[in-house]
Amino acid sequence: MRALYTVVFLLCDANMEDKVKGHEGYTVIKCTRDTLKLLQVIQQHMYSNSSEELHTVHNQVMSTISLFRM
């Protein structure tokens, strides 16, 4: 599990890692070692792009580009 968390955070930049660690459910996810929830949180932050309701089409395109860069 530790290796999976390391790989996931190696794929993320420092900004994304801070956002994920700042998520309200991160401590529960870390304690339960729920990797699917961790990936869901990362996906949520990738698609939100700090503006959940504004420019959703643009945010989806940019998050897809970010996903392919990973």
N, CA, C and O atoms as a printed pandas DataFrame, in Angstrom:
     atom_number atom_name residue_name chain_id  residue_number  x_coord  y_coord  z_coord
0              1         N          MET        A               1    0.815   -1.189    0.000
1              2        CA          MET        A               1    0.000    0.000    0.000
2              3         C          MET        A               1    0.860    1.255    0.000
3              4         O          MET        A               1    0.555    2.226   -0.693
4              5         N          ARG        A               2    1.922    1.233    0.769
5              6        CA          ARG        A               2    2.806    2.391    0.819
6              7         C          ARG        A               2    3.395    2.667   -0.549
7              8         O          ARG        A               2    3.541    3.822   -0.950
8              9         N          ALA        A               3    3.732    1.605   -1.266
9             10        CA          ALA        A               3    4.294    1.779   -2.609
10            11         C          ALA        A               3    3.266    2.396   -3.546
11            12         O          ALA        A               3    3.613    3.229   -4.384
12            13         N          LEU        A               4    2.003    1.994   -3.414
13            14        CA          LEU        A               4    0.961    2.556   -4.266
14            15         C          LEU        A               4    0.777    4.038   -3.988
15            16         O          LEU        A               4    0.662    4.835   -4.919
16            17         N          TYR        A               5    0.748    4.417   -2.703
17            18        CA          TYR        A               5    0.633    5.828   -2.355
18            19         C          TYR        A               5    1.817    6.611   -2.896
19            20         O          TYR        A               5    1.652    7.733   -3.375
20            21         N          THR        A               6    3.003    6.036   -2.824
21            22        CA          THR        A               6    4.187    6.708   -3.337
22            23         C          THR        A               6    4.091    6.906   -4.842
23            24         O          THR        A               6    4.427    7.976   -5.350
24            25         N          VAL        A               7    3.640    5.896   -5.550
25            26        CA          VAL        A               7    3.506    5.996   -7.009
26            27         C          VAL        A               7    2.457    7.043   -7.376
27            28         O          VAL        A               7    2.668    7.846   -8.285
28            29         N          VAL        A               8    1.325    7.033   -6.667
29            30        CA          VAL        A               8    0.271    7.999   -6.957
30            31         C          VAL        A               8    0.775    9.411   -6.744
31            32         O          VAL        A               8    0.526   10.288   -7.572
32            33         N          PHE        A               9    1.483    9.648   -5.645
33            34        CA          PHE        A               9    1.961   11.000   -5.387
34            35         C          PHE        A               9    3.162   11.378   -6.244
35            36         O          PHE        A               9    3.437   12.566   -6.413
36            37         N          LEU        A              10    3.879   10.412   -6.785
37            38        CA          LEU        A              10    4.936   10.736   -7.737
38            39         C          LEU        A              10    4.338   11.233   -9.042
39            40         O          LEU        A              10    4.938   12.060   -9.729
40            41         N          LEU        A              11    3.157   10.734   -9.385
41            42        CA          LEU        A              11    2.499   11.174  -10.606
42            43         C          LEU        A              11    1.912   12.570  -10.471
43            44         O          LEU        A              11    1.708   13.262  -11.468
44            45         N          CYS        A              12    1.641   12.980   -9.247
45            46        CA          CYS        A              12    1.056   14.300   -9.008
46            47         C          CYS        A              12    2.162   15.316   -8.774
47            48         O          CYS        A              12    3.253   14.975   -8.317
48            49         N          ASP        A              13    1.863   16.565   -9.094
49            50        CA          ASP        A              13    2.811   17.613   -8.769
50            51         C          ASP        A              13    2.590   18.030   -7.311
51            52         O          ASP        A              13    1.662   17.550   -6.661
52            53         N          ALA        A              14    3.434   18.911   -6.807
53            54        CA          ALA        A              14    3.369   19.310   -5.402
54            55         C          ALA        A              14    2.057   20.011   -5.076
55            56         O          ALA        A              14    1.518   19.841   -3.983
56            57         N          ASN        A              15    1.547   20.787   -6.002
57            58        CA          ASN        A              15    0.295   21.493   -5.785
58            59         C          ASN        A              15   -0.865   20.512   -5.625
59            60         O          ASN        A              15   -1.693   20.669   -4.728
60            61         N          MET        A              16   -0.925   19.514   -6.482
61            62        CA          MET        A              16   -1.981   18.515   -6.400
62            63         C          MET        A              16   -1.857   17.705   -5.115
63            64         O          MET        A              16   -2.862   17.375   -4.487
64            65         N          GLU        A              17   -0.637   17.388   -4.727
65            66        CA          GLU        A              17   -0.423   16.631   -3.502
66            67         C          GLU        A              17   -0.925   17.405   -2.289
67            68         O          GLU        A              17   -1.530   16.822   -1.389
68            69         N          ASP        A              18   -0.682   18.710   -2.256
69            70        CA          ASP        A              18   -1.170   19.541   -1.160
70            71         C          ASP        A              18   -2.693   19.588   -1.137
71            72         O          ASP        A              18   -3.297   19.551   -0.065
72            73         N          LYS        A              19   -3.320   19.670   -2.314
73            74        CA          LYS        A              19   -4.782   19.689   -2.380
74            75         C          LYS        A              19   -5.367   18.383   -1.864
75            76         O          LYS        A              19   -6.356   18.385   -1.131
76            77         N          VAL        A              20   -4.756   17.272   -2.246
77            78        CA          VAL        A              20   -5.264   15.971   -1.822
78            79         C          VAL        A              20   -5.083   15.791   -0.326
79            80         O          VAL        A              20   -5.992   15.321    0.358
80            81         N          LYS        A              21   -3.922   16.159    0.185
81            82        CA          LYS        A              21   -3.683   16.024    1.624
82            83         C          LYS        A              21   -4.542   16.978    2.435
83            84         O          LYS        A              21   -4.791   16.732    3.615
84            85         N          GLY        A              22   -4.998   18.057    1.827
85            86        CA          GLY        A              22   -5.866   19.008    2.507
86            87         C          GLY        A              22   -7.336   18.644    2.431
87            88         O          GLY        A              22   -8.171   19.311    3.042
88            89         N          HIS        A              23   -7.661   17.608    1.698
89            90        CA          HIS        A              23   -9.056   17.164    1.566
90            91         C          HIS        A              23   -9.566   16.694    2.928
91            92         O          HIS        A              23   -8.822   16.097    3.706
92            93         N          GLU        A              24  -10.851   16.973    3.210
93            94        CA          GLU        A              24  -11.392   16.667    4.537
94            95         C          GLU        A              24  -11.433   15.173    4.838
95            96         O          GLU        A              24  -11.430   14.790    6.008
96            97         N          GLY        A              25  -11.469   14.335    3.836
97            98        CA          GLY        A              25  -11.524   12.898    4.068
98            99         C          GLY        A              25  -10.188   12.194    3.939
99           100         O          GLY        A              25  -10.135   10.965    3.966
100          101         N          TYR        A              26   -9.105   12.950    3.799
101          102        CA          TYR        A              26   -7.802   12.337    3.544
102          103         C          TYR        A              26   -7.328   11.480    4.716
103          104         O          TYR        A              26   -6.756   10.411    4.504
104          105         N          THR        A              27   -7.557   11.932    5.937
105          106        CA          THR        A              27   -7.075   11.153    7.088
106          107         C          THR        A              27   -7.791    9.807    7.171
107          108         O          THR        A              27   -7.177    8.795    7.509
108          109         N          VAL        A              28   -9.085    9.795    6.865
109          110        CA          VAL        A              28   -9.832    8.529    6.867
110          111         C          VAL        A              28   -9.340    7.632    5.743
111          112         O          VAL        A              28   -9.176    6.426    5.924
112          113         N          ILE        A              29   -9.107    8.229    4.584
113          114        CA          ILE        A              29   -8.612    7.453    3.438
114          115         C          ILE        A              29   -7.247    6.859    3.751
115          116         O          ILE        A              29   -6.965    5.713    3.399
116          117         N          LYS        A              30   -6.404    7.640    4.413
117          118        CA          LYS        A              30   -5.066    7.164    4.749
118          119         C          LYS        A              30   -5.123    6.054    5.793
119          120         O          LYS        A              30   -4.389    5.071    5.698
120          121         N          CYS        A              31   -5.990    6.208    6.785
121          122        CA          CYS        A              31   -6.105    5.185    7.838
122          123         C          CYS        A              31   -6.680    3.876    7.302
123          124         O          CYS        A              31   -6.235    2.796    7.690
124          125         N          THR        A              32   -7.664    3.970    6.413
125          126        CA          THR        A              32   -8.280    2.762    5.867
126          127         C          THR        A              32   -7.536    2.222    4.657
127          128         O          THR        A              32   -7.819    1.123    4.182
128          129         N          ARG        A              33   -6.589    2.996    4.167
129          130        CA          ARG        A              33   -5.783    2.615    2.996
130          131         C          ARG        A              33   -6.664    2.318    1.790
131          132         O          ARG        A              33   -6.457    1.343    1.068
132          133         N          ASP        A              34   -7.642    3.177    1.594
133          134        CA          ASP        A              34   -8.596    3.027    0.495
134          135         C          ASP        A              34   -8.048    3.732   -0.744
135          136         O          ASP        A              34   -8.195    4.944   -0.905
136          137         N          THR        A              35   -7.419    2.952   -1.608
137          138        CA          THR        A              35   -6.768    3.548   -2.777
138          139         C          THR        A              35   -7.770    4.068   -3.795
139          140         O          THR        A              35   -7.493    5.046   -4.490
140          141         N          LEU        A              36   -8.934    3.429   -3.893
141          142        CA          LEU        A              36   -9.935    3.917   -4.839
142          143         C          LEU        A              36  -10.452    5.286   -4.430
143          144         O          LEU        A              36  -10.651    6.152   -5.282
144          145         N          LYS        A              37  -10.670    5.493   -3.141
145          146        CA          LYS        A              37  -11.101    6.807   -2.662
146          147         C          LYS        A              37  -10.009    7.844   -2.914
147          148         O          LYS        A              37  -10.303    8.985   -3.270
148          149         N          LEU        A              38   -8.753    7.447   -2.729
149          150        CA          LEU        A              38   -7.642    8.362   -2.987
150          151         C          LEU        A              38   -7.639    8.783   -4.451
151          152         O          LEU        A              38   -7.471    9.964   -4.755
152          153         N          LEU        A              39   -7.823    7.838   -5.350
153          154        CA          LEU        A              39   -7.860    8.167   -6.770
154          155         C          LEU        A              39   -9.079    9.016   -7.110
155          156         O          LEU        A              39   -9.004    9.870   -7.993
156          157         N          GLN        A              40  -10.203    8.800   -6.425
157          158        CA          GLN        A              40  -11.385    9.628   -6.642
158          159         C          GLN        A              40  -11.142   11.064   -6.207
159          160         O          GLN        A              40  -11.585   11.999   -6.874
160          161         N          VAL        A              41  -10.442   11.245   -5.096
161          162        CA          VAL        A              41  -10.124   12.597   -4.630
162          163         C          VAL        A              41   -9.207   13.290   -5.620
163          164         O          VAL        A              41   -9.387   14.471   -5.915
164          165         N          ILE        A              42   -8.224   12.563   -6.135
165          166        CA          ILE        A              42   -7.313   13.140   -7.126
166          167         C          ILE        A              42   -8.087   13.518   -8.383
167          168         O          ILE        A              42   -7.880   14.595   -8.943
168          169         N          GLN        A              43   -8.975   12.639   -8.824
169          170        CA          GLN        A              43   -9.778   12.936  -10.007
170          171         C          GLN        A              43  -10.677   14.146   -9.757
171          172         O          GLN        A              43  -10.842   14.989  -10.639
172          173         N          GLN        A              44  -11.248   14.231   -8.581
173          174        CA          GLN        A              44  -12.106   15.362   -8.246
174          175         C          GLN        A              44  -11.337   16.672   -8.325
175          176         O          GLN        A              44  -11.847   17.663   -8.849
176          177         N          HIS        A              45  -10.121   16.684   -7.810
177          178        CA          HIS        A              45   -9.325   17.906   -7.865
178          179         C          HIS        A              45   -8.841   18.211   -9.275
179          180         O          HIS        A              45   -8.682   19.375   -9.641
180          181         N          MET        A              46   -8.608   17.175  -10.064
181          182        CA          MET        A              46   -8.185   17.413  -11.441
182          183         C          MET        A              46   -9.311   18.033  -12.249
183          184         O          MET        A              46   -9.075   18.939  -13.048
184          185         N          TYR        A              47  -10.528   17.557  -12.052
185          186        CA          TYR        A              47  -11.659   18.076  -12.811
186          187         C          TYR        A              47  -12.166   19.406  -12.282
187          188         O          TYR        A              47  -12.737   20.191  -13.039
188          189         N          SER        A              48  -11.972   19.675  -11.004
189          190        CA          SER        A              48  -12.488   20.935  -10.460
190          191         C          SER        A              48  -11.621   22.106  -10.889
191          192         O          SER        A              48  -12.140   23.174  -11.214
192          193         N          ASN        A              49  -10.304   21.919  -10.892
193          194        CA          ASN        A              49   -9.382   22.973  -11.335
194          195         C          ASN        A              49   -9.636   24.275  -10.587
195          196         O          ASN        A              49   -9.503   25.363  -11.148
196          197         N          SER        A              50  -10.004   24.153   -9.309
197          198        CA          SER        A              50  -10.239   25.269   -8.389
198          199         C          SER        A              50  -11.457   26.110   -8.733
199          200         O          SER        A              50  -11.675   27.150   -8.111
200          201         N          SER        A              51  -12.239   25.700   -9.685
201          202        CA          SER        A              51  -13.467   26.414  -10.000
202          203         C          SER        A              51  -14.507   25.382  -10.425
203          204         O          SER        A              51  -14.597   25.026  -11.600
204          205         N          GLU        A              52  -15.286   24.907   -9.462
205          206        CA          GLU        A              52  -16.178   23.787   -9.708
206          207         C          GLU        A              52  -17.270   24.113  -10.717
207          208         O          GLU        A              52  -17.548   23.303  -11.602
208          209         N          GLU        A              53  -17.887   25.270  -10.604
209          210        CA          GLU        A              53  -19.046   25.578  -11.434
210          211         C          GLU        A              53  -18.700   26.441  -12.651
211          212         O          GLU        A              53  -19.473   26.491  -13.609
212          213         N          LEU        A              54  -17.568   27.110  -12.626
213          214        CA          LEU        A              54  -17.199   28.006  -13.717
214          215         C          LEU        A              54  -16.381   27.264  -14.767
215          216         O          LEU        A              54  -15.476   26.500  -14.434
216          217         N          HIS        A              55  -16.697   27.489  -16.000
217          218        CA          HIS        A              55  -15.905   26.980  -17.126
218          219         C          HIS        A              55  -15.731   25.463  -17.068
219          220         O          HIS        A              55  -14.609   24.967  -17.171
220          221         N          THR        A              56  -16.811   24.737  -16.909
221          222        CA          THR        A              56  -16.709   23.289  -16.736
222          223         C          THR        A              56  -16.156   22.583  -17.970
223          224         O          THR        A              56  -15.396   21.624  -17.838
224          225         N          VAL        A              57  -16.521   23.034  -19.153
225          226        CA          VAL        A              57  -16.010   22.392  -20.368
226          227         C          VAL        A              57  -14.507   22.600  -20.474
227          228         O          VAL        A              57  -13.766   21.669  -20.792
228          229         N          HIS        A              58  -14.064   23.801  -20.213
229          230        CA          HIS        A              58  -12.629   24.088  -20.246
230          231         C          HIS        A              58  -11.896   23.265  -19.185
231          232         O          HIS        A              58  -10.822   22.723  -19.450
232          233         N          ASN        A              59  -12.470   23.171  -17.992
233          234        CA          ASN        A              59  -11.842   22.400  -16.921
234          235         C          ASN        A              59  -11.736   20.926  -17.283
235          236         O          ASN        A              59  -10.736   20.285  -16.960
236          237         N          GLN        A              60  -12.744   20.380  -17.944
237          238        CA          GLN        A              60  -12.680   18.982  -18.354
238          239         C          GLN        A              60  -11.597   18.759  -19.396
239          240         O          GLN        A              60  -10.886   17.756  -19.343
240          241         N          VAL        A              61  -11.463   19.670  -20.330
241          242        CA          VAL        A              61  -10.420   19.544  -21.347
242          243         C          VAL        A              61   -9.040   19.648  -20.704
243          244         O          VAL        A              61   -8.150   18.854  -21.008
244          245         N          MET        A              62   -8.863   20.615  -19.827
245          246        CA          MET        A              62   -7.564   20.794  -19.182
246          247         C          MET        A              62   -7.222   19.614  -18.271
247          248         O          MET        A              62   -6.062   19.210  -18.186
248          249         N          SER        A              63   -8.218   19.068  -17.598
249          250        CA          SER        A              63   -7.950   17.918  -16.733
250          251         C          SER        A              63   -7.627   16.679  -17.559
251          252         O          SER        A              63   -6.815   15.855  -17.137
252          253         N          THR        A              64   -8.243   16.531  -18.722
253          254        CA          THR        A              64   -7.907   15.419  -19.600
254          255         C          THR        A              64   -6.482   15.550  -20.106
255          256         O          THR        A              64   -5.755   14.560  -20.187
256          257         N          ILE        A              65   -6.087   16.747  -20.442
257          258        CA          ILE        A              65   -4.701   16.995  -20.858
258          259         C          ILE        A              65   -3.744   16.659  -19.717
259          260         O          ILE        A              65   -2.707   16.032  -19.935
260          261         N          SER        A              66   -4.094   17.077  -18.502
261          262        CA          SER        A              66   -3.257   16.773  -17.340
262          263         C          SER        A              66   -3.168   15.275  -17.092
263          264         O          SER        A              66   -2.113   14.756  -16.728
264          265         N          LEU        A              67   -4.277   14.594  -17.291
265          266        CA          LEU        A              67   -4.285   13.138  -17.095
266          267         C          LEU        A              67   -3.370   12.472  -18.095
267          268         O          LEU        A              67   -2.624   11.566  -17.725
268          269         N          PHE        A              68   -3.397   12.889  -19.356
269          270        CA          PHE        A              68   -2.531   12.287  -20.352
270          271         C          PHE        A              68   -1.066   12.626  -20.128
271          272         O          PHE        A              68   -0.185   11.858  -20.512
272          273         N          ARG        A              69   -0.799   13.771  -19.510
273          274        CA          ARG        A              69    0.595   14.103  -19.180
274          275         C          ARG        A              69    1.146   13.213  -18.091
275          276         O          ARG        A              69    2.346   12.943  -18.049
276          277         N          MET        A              70    0.255   12.748  -17.191
277          278        CA          MET        A              70    0.709   11.853  -16.126
278          279         C          MET        A              70    1.130   10.544  -16.734
279          280         O          MET        A              70    1.550    9.636  -16.016
